[in-house]
Amino acid sequence: MRGRFRLVETPGFAGCPVADRGPSSWMSSALRLSSQVTTLCLEFVAPLLLGWWIDGKLGWSPVLTLLGMALGAALSVIGLVRLSNELNRPR
């Protein structure tokens, strides 16, 4: 069992043993990236569709749809910056 566990150095979990799985496989990297891209798409589309739906219920023209689009664009940019920082972080 020696060598299969390492101590976590993150705040709140310092000293907790976790399994050391070594470098991640191509499949786990691909799944992580596809999850992040899906999240980016949903961050843009969900507020837009919600604004469009509420506009239809209230009878307002494109007011909430445009606000939803602006909110979705802002969330997508924030998510894209986070993804870019994570992908460019040295390992």
Order of alpha helices (4+ residues) and beta strands (2+ residues): beta-beta-alpha-alpha
